[in-house]
Amino acid sequence: MSNRLVRSIGKQTSPLTSETLNQEGFDKLLAWLDPDRDKAGEKYSQIQFRLIKIFACQGCCEPEDLADETLDVVIRKIDWLIENYEGDPASYFFGVAKKKHLEQRRKKPVPNLPPPEPPPEEIDHASECLDNCLEKLTAEDRKLAVRYHEESKGAKIRLRKQLAAELGVSINALRIRVHHLHSDLRECVDSCMRKILPSETIS
Amino acid sequence: MALNNRDQERIRRYLLGQLDDEEQQKIEDRLMLENDLFEELEISKDEIIGEYYAGELTAKERDWLEQHFLASPEGKSRRRFALALKQSKPKHLQSVTRVERIRNWLPDLWRSQPWAVVASAAVVLIVAGIVLRVTIGTSQSTSGKFLALTLTNSSGTRGQDTGPTAKVSLPANVDELRITLVLPAPSPLASSYRVEAVDGINTLSIAGSNSNSVSVTIPAAQLRRGQYALRLFAIKTDGTEERIPGNYFFTVE
C-alpha cells in the first residue's frame, strides 16, 4: 500500500506522515507545480482527481492507490524534473500513471466476469437514502433529477428537448445541470450509505 | 474551449473501449489538461450507465463497460445510484406527474381540442350568468320581504298610554316590519335616536332618521299577536338622552 498524501479532493493538500516520502520532496513538487503554494495544492488535487477518474474508466480497481504510487515516482524524480522537464506537469503525471497501470494489469489482469450486481438490500438502503436526498432539492430540480433518464431512444430525446424547453436552456446546458444534480445526489447517497452500513458490506 | 460533437462522440467511444491506442492516448492526454473535455467525460459516464440499464448498449459495449468502468469503485457507486434512482423513480414520478397533469391539462387540451376549450368556456360563462341572475333575483326578493308602517306619536292625544294604534297583519313570508316613527316636533339638538319597546321585543334597530321621522326595523319573528308600544329617545350632542314624549302604538293581528 502506497503512502496516501492526499485522501480526497477539496481537502487541504498536505503530506501525511511518510516513511518513503519526505517533506522536502513534496515541497519541491508543489513548487514545481506552481510558485504559489495554494495554487500548487489545487493543481496537485486536480491532477490526482483526474488520474483517479481516468483510471476508473480503464477498470482500475484501486485508482486512488495508483494515483499515490504515481506521486511516489514523481517525487523521486522531482530534482531531475525541475531541471529538465518541459510541458504541463499533469501530462508527466499521467505518463507515469499509465505505466503503473500497465504494470498492474500485467500482474493482475482484468477479470472477464462482470462485477456482481449490488445486493437488493444495498439498493433498498440506497433508495431510502436517495429519497431523503431528493427531498432536499427544489421541486424543479427533483423533477429534473428523476425524469432525465425516464425514457429510452426516441422518446428520451423528445423528453430531454421538452425538459430543456421548459427550463429555457439548451440540451447541453440541461446535460450539465443534470450531471451536477446527479453528482450531488450521488455524494449525498454515498455519505448516507456510509452512515447506514459499515464500508466493508458495501459492494 | 468549447466542445464539439466529435469530442462528445470520442468521449463516448473512449468509455466504451472503441478507440484505437493512438486515439485513446490523445484523449487521455487532453483529459488531463482540458476542463471541458473532462466534464464531458463525467457527464457521459452518467448517460452511458443510463443506457446500460435501459438495455440500449450492444453486447460488446456492455461487456466492455462491465469489465472496465463498472468494475471500478466509482463505477460501483454510480451503478448503485442508478439502481436506487430506478427504484425510487416511480414514487417520485407519480407525485411529479400528478402535479404536472393538473398544470398541463388546460394547455394540452387547448393544443389538442381547442373547440372543446371554447365550448367549455362558453358553458361555464352561461352557467355563471344564470347563477348570478338567480342569486341577484333572490336577494332582491328577500330584501323586498318587509312590511312598512308609519306611526304617529301619542303625545298629542289625551291619554298618552293609549294613543292611536295602527293595526298590522304580518303575512308568513314577511321578514321584518319597517316602522317610520313620525316625530311630534323637530328635535334640533338630537344627533341620533334610540328606540325601545315597552315589552315583548328584544331586537329592534334604527335604520335611519331625518328631522321629521325615525325609521325602525323589527324582525317579524319577534312579533306575536298583540299590542306593542315603542318609546323614542333623542341623543344630544353632549351624549345625554331626552325622551321624546308619548309612545308609538301598534297591534299585530
Interface residues (C-beta under 8 A of the other chain):
Chain A: I47 R50 L51 I52 K53 I54 F55 A56 C57 Q58 G59 C60 C61 E62 P63 D88 A90 S91 F93 F94 K98 V110 P111 N112 P114 P115 E117 P118 E122 I123 D124 A126 S127 C129 L130 D131 L134 A139 R142 K143 A145 V146 R147 H149 E150 S152 K153 K156 R175 I176 V178 H179 H182 S183 L185 R186 V189 D190 M193 S203
Chain B: Y14 L15 E28 D29 L31 M32 L33 F38 E39 L41 E42 I43 K45 D46 E47 G50 A54 G55 E56 D63 E66 Q67 H68 F69 L70 A71 S72 P73 E74 G75 K76 S77 R78 R79 R80 F81 A82 L83 A84 L85 Q87 S88 K89 K91 H92 L93 V96 V99 E100
